[in-house]
Amino acid sequence: MTEQPPDRFAGYERRFNTLFAEYFDTLGTTLDAPSFSRFTPDCVELLRDLSLRGGKRMRVVLLHEAARLVTDEPVAGLDAAALSVELLQTHGLVHDDLIDDSATRRGGPSTYYAFREKFPRHPRAALALTVLAGDLALALSLRVLLEARLPVELRQAMVEVQTRAAADTFVGQIVDLERDFTAAPDDDLLHTVADHKSARYSVLAPLRLGLLAAGARPDAHEPELSRYARLVGICGQMRDDYLDLFGDAAAMGKPTGTDLREGRHTYTVVRLLSAVSGPERAFVQQALGDPACTPETVAKIRAIAERAGVADRMRADMRRYAEQAREVAAHWRPRWREDAVAFFERLPRWSVERTA
């Protein structure tokens, strides 16, 4: 395989963004909303705006590459599956921003803050409409599969994948909140949160959907698919946690130190607390959970963490789990197509070393 992952991403991203825009262009004619309703179009427009501000469409890439494991011929059902995984992602972003009280997302206002601005004198209505907009995105992610022009058995199998992924993600959100009530969560707990909260819907579900669409039976390979997804999910969560303290705020488009201010026991925070003692540990603990924690305080904690070797340890851990994921994918060679397997081998290391 001569293409690097970013080369693949660009092609999939362009094509899917056109598909996603066309989907929202026609949604108004297929959504059974009363003609007098003004709030329903508002919800749809905000979902559209957030959805089309998407990034590299990693889930879409995984979906298509999973199908390429089986065949390089065009595969029916991938468009519907791609819409489904990205609508489920939109649902997650809407609710995440509400849970985290985030003002921005993908370079624009979060859905919650857009509704707060629209209804400044009705905060409960803004809250309710945000929840309902997210719920609508979830329902649409399943409806797009149910309405796809595919054999009934395939549609049903895809809906089952997405329904299971959504349920796993909700459990992941619950245990993610629960984690922060644990004084010193270990890596097993953190891995379980990463697996449920993101890996199962962002990696495992697209793998399953792509294989299903291509005529394979993902259940026959469940242990290795689940292990690959879990390891990639751990890498991704570690990278997010790493960037929250050690990243470039200007490049990311959001401030660093959010996890500290929210008192979150992330991979980085847990490793930092275990690596320092005395006044430095007391300084970190004082900032942890303080919403007024200043950028200057975050910068001091970053310097403490770098001196304690936390940044180096995080990078080493990410590479270690990426290598384990690569080894899982390498065992797919006798069964599936060489160039697609090579993509899945390269993806974990690229995902933790990318700069954007």
C-alpha positions in Angstrom: 0.0 0.0 0.0 1.6 3.3 -1.1 -1.0 5.7 0.4 -0.6 6.9 3.9 -3.8 7.1 6.1 -4.1 10.9 5.6 -4.3 10.4 1.8 -7.2 8.0 2.3 -8.9 10.3 4.7 -9.0 13.2 2.2 -10.8 11.2 -0.4 -13.3 9.7 1.9 -13.9 13.1 3.6 -14.6 15.0 0.4 -17.1 12.4 -0.8 -18.8 11.9 2.5 -19.2 15.6 3.2 -21.1 16.0 -0.1 -23.3 13.0 0.8 -24.0 14.4 4.3 -24.9 17.8 2.9 -27.3 16.2 0.4 -28.9 14.1 3.2 -29.7 17.3 5.3 -30.9 19.0 2.1 -33.6 16.4 1.8 -34.3 15.8 5.5 -36.9 18.5 5.7 -39.1 16.8 3.1 -38.9 13.4 4.9 -39.2 14.4 8.5 -42.9 14.3 9.6 -43.0 17.6 11.5 -46.1 19.8 11.9 -46.1 22.7 9.4 -46.5 25.3 12.2 -43.4 24.1 14.1 -40.5 26.6 14.1 -38.4 24.7 16.6 -38.1 21.5 14.6 -36.4 23.2 11.7 -34.1 25.0 14.2 -33.1 21.7 15.7 -32.4 20.2 12.2 -30.4 23.3 11.1 -28.2 23.1 14.2 -27.7 19.4 13.7 -26.7 20.1 10.1 -24.4 22.9 11.1 -22.6 20.8 13.7 -22.5 17.7 11.5 -21.0 19.5 8.5 -18.3 21.0 10.6 -16.8 17.5 10.9 -13.2 16.6 11.0 -11.4 13.7 9.2 -14.4 11.4 9.3 -12.3 8.6 10.9 -15.4 6.4 11.3 -16.3 6.7 7.7 -12.7 5.7 6.8 -12.8 2.7 9.0 -16.2 1.7 7.5 -14.9 1.8 3.9 -11.6 0.2 4.8 -13.4 -2.6 6.6 -15.3 -3.4 3.4 -12.0 -3.3 1.5 -10.8 -6.1 3.7 -13.2 -8.3 1.8 -13.4 -6.7 -1.7 -12.2 -3.8 -3.8 -15.5 -3.7 -5.7 -18.2 -1.1 -5.0 -20.3 -2.1 -1.9 -23.9 -1.2 -1.5 -24.9 0.0 1.9 -21.8 1.9 2.8 -23.4 5.3 2.2 -26.3 4.5 4.6 -23.9 3.0 7.1 -21.6 6.1 6.9 -24.6 8.4 7.5 -25.6 6.3 10.4 -22.2 6.4 12.2 -21.8 10.1 11.7 -25.4 10.9 12.9 -24.6 8.8 16.0 -21.4 10.9 16.4 -23.5 14.1 16.1 -25.8 12.8 18.8 -22.8 12.2 21.0 -21.3 15.6 20.4 -24.6 17.4 21.2 -24.9 15.6 24.5 -21.2 15.7 25.4 -21.2 19.5 25.1 -24.3 19.7 27.3 -22.8 17.4 29.9 -19.5 19.4 29.9 -21.1 22.8 29.5 -18.9 23.4 26.5 -19.4 26.7 24.6 -17.6 25.6 21.4 -17.2 22.6 19.2 -15.4 22.2 15.9 -14.6 25.9 15.6 -18.2 27.1 16.2 -20.8 27.3 19.0 -22.0 24.1 20.6 -25.6 23.2 20.1 -26.3 23.9 23.7 -24.8 27.4 23.6 -26.6 28.1 20.3 -29.9 27.4 21.9 -28.9 29.4 25.0 -28.2 32.4 22.8 -31.5 31.9 20.9 -33.5 31.6 24.2 -31.6 33.7 26.7 -34.7 34.2 28.9 -35.7 30.5 28.7 -32.8 28.4 30.0 -35.0 25.3 30.6 -36.2 25.5 27.0 -32.6 25.7 25.7 -31.6 22.7 27.8 -34.6 20.7 26.7 -34.2 21.5 23.0 -30.5 20.5 23.2 -31.4 17.1 24.7 -34.1 16.6 22.1 -31.9 17.7 19.2 -29.4 15.0 20.3 -32.1 12.5 20.6 -33.3 13.3 17.1 -29.8 12.7 15.7 -29.8 9.2 17.4 -33.2 8.3 15.9 -32.1 9.5 12.5 -28.9 7.4 12.7 -31.1 4.3 13.0 -33.8 5.4 10.6 -31.3 5.9 7.8 -30.4 2.2 8.0 -34.0 1.1 8.2 -34.8 3.0 5.1 -31.8 1.9 3.1 -32.4 0.0 -0.1 -30.8 -3.2 1.2 -31.9 -6.7 1.9 -34.0 -6.9 5.1 -31.5 -9.2 6.8 -28.6 -6.8 6.2 -30.6 -3.8 7.3 -31.6 -5.6 10.5 -28.0 -6.6 11.2 -26.8 -3.1 10.7 -29.4 -1.6 13.0 -28.5 -4.2 15.6 -24.8 -3.1 15.4 -25.7 0.6 15.8 -28.2 0.0 18.6 -25.6 -2.0 20.5 -23.0 0.6 19.9 -25.3 3.4 21.2 -26.2 1.5 24.3 -22.5 0.7 25.0 -21.6 4.4 24.5 -24.3 5.5 27.0 -22.9 3.1 29.6 -19.5 4.5 28.8 -20.7 8.0 29.5 -22.1 6.9 32.8 -18.9 5.1 33.9 -16.9 8.1 32.7 -18.7 10.3 35.2 -18.4 7.6 37.8 -14.7 7.4 37.2 -14.2 10.9 38.6 -15.7 9.8 41.9 -12.9 7.2 42.2 -9.9 8.5 44.1 -7.2 6.7 42.1 -8.5 4.8 39.1 -6.1 2.3 37.7 -5.4 1.6 34.0 -7.9 -1.3 33.9 -10.7 1.1 34.8 -9.5 3.8 32.5 -9.2 1.3 29.6 -12.8 0.1 30.3 -14.1 3.6 30.1 -12.3 4.3 26.9 -13.6 1.1 25.4 -17.2 1.7 26.2 -17.3 5.4 25.7 -15.6 5.7 22.4 -13.9 2.5 21.0 -17.1 0.5 20.6 -19.0 3.1 18.5 -16.0 4.8 16.8 -14.0 1.8 15.8 -15.8 -1.5 16.4 -19.2 -0.5 15.0 -17.7 0.8 11.7 -15.6 -2.4 11.4 -18.7 -4.5 11.9 -20.8 -2.4 9.5 -18.2 -2.4 6.7 -17.7 -6.2 6.9 -21.5 -6.8 7.0 -22.0 -4.6 3.9 -19.2 -6.5 2.1 -20.9 -9.8 2.8 -18.7 -11.0 5.7 -19.7 -12.2 9.1 -18.1 -10.0 11.7 -19.4 -12.2 14.6 -17.0 -15.0 13.3 -14.1 -12.6 14.1 -15.5 -10.9 17.2 -12.6 -11.4 19.7 -9.9 -9.9 17.4 -12.1 -7.1 16.1 -13.0 -6.1 19.7 -9.4 -6.3 20.8 -8.2 -4.1 17.9 -11.0 -1.6 18.5 -10.2 -1.5 22.3 -6.5 -0.9 21.7 -7.2 1.9 19.1 -9.7 3.4 21.4 -7.2 3.4 24.3 -4.6 5.1 22.0 -7.2 7.7 21.0 -8.3 8.5 24.5 -4.7 8.7 25.7 -3.9 11.2 22.9 -6.9 13.3 23.8 -5.9 13.3 27.5 -2.3 14.1 26.6 -3.2 17.0 24.3 -5.5 18.5 27.0 -2.3 19.3 29.1 0.6 19.2 26.6 -1.1 20.3 23.4 -1.0 23.6 21.5 -4.2 25.5 22.3 -4.0 27.5 19.1 -3.6 24.5 16.9 -6.4 22.6 18.7 -8.8 25.6 18.6 -9.6 25.1 22.3 -7.9 25.9 25.6 -5.7 23.4 27.4 -6.4 22.3 31.0 -10.1 21.6 30.7 -9.7 18.2 32.4 -7.9 19.8 35.3 -10.7 22.4 35.7 -13.4 19.7 35.6 -11.6 17.5 38.0 -11.3 14.6 35.6 -9.2 11.6 36.5 -7.8 11.1 33.0 -4.8 9.0 31.9 -2.6 12.2 32.2 -4.0 13.4 35.5 -3.7 9.9 37.1 -0.1 9.5 35.9 0.7 13.0 37.1 -0.6 12.5 40.6 1.3 9.2 40.9 4.5 10.9 39.7 4.7 13.9 42.1 4.6 14.4 45.8 4.9 17.1 48.4 4.2 20.7 47.4 3.9 19.8 43.7 1.3 17.2 44.4 -0.6 19.6 46.6 -0.5 22.3 43.9 -1.9 19.9 41.3 -4.7 18.7 43.7 -5.6 22.3 44.6 -6.1 23.0 40.9 -8.0 19.8 40.1 -11.7 20.5 40.0 -11.2 24.3 40.2 -13.2 25.9 37.4 -11.3 29.2 38.0 -7.9 27.5 37.3 -6.0 30.0 35.2 -3.9 29.4 32.1 -0.9 30.4 34.2 -1.7 27.6 36.7 -2.2 25.1 33.9 1.2 26.1 32.4 2.9 25.5 35.8 1.3 22.1 36.1 2.4 21.3 32.6 6.0 22.2 33.6 5.7 20.0 36.7 4.4 17.1 34.6 7.2 17.5 32.0 9.8 17.5 34.7 8.2 14.4 36.3 8.4 12.5 32.9 4.6 12.3 32.5 4.7 13.5 28.9 7.4 11.0 28.0 5.4 8.2 29.7 2.2 9.1 27.9 3.9 9.1 24.5 5.6 5.7 25.3 2.3 4.2 26.5 0.5 5.4 23.3 3.1 3.9 21.1 3.0 0.6 23.1 -0.8 0.2 22.7 -0.5 1.3 19.0 2.0 -1.5 18.4 -0.3 -4.0 20.1 -3.1 -2.9 17.8 -0.8 -3.3 14.8 0.1 -6.8 15.8 -3.6 -7.7 16.0 -4.2 -6.4 12.5 -1.2 -8.2 11.2 -2.8 -11.5 11.9 -5.6 -10.7 9.5 -3.3 -11.2 6.5 -4.1 -14.8 5.7 -7.8 -14.1 5.7 -8.3 -10.6 4.2 -6.9 -8.4 1.4 -3.3 -7.3 1.8 -3.5 -3.6 1.1 -6.5 -3.1 3.4 -4.8 -5.1 6.2 -1.8 -2.8 5.8 -3.9 0.2 6.3 -5.2 -1.1 9.6 -1.7 -1.9 10.6 -0.5 1.6 10.0 -3.5 3.4 11.4 -2.9 3.0 15.2 0.7 4.5 15.1 -0.4 7.3 12.8 -3.4 8.2 15.0 -1.2 8.8 18.0 1.6 10.7 16.2 -0.5 13.0 14.0 -0.2 16.7 14.7 -3.7 17.7 13.5 
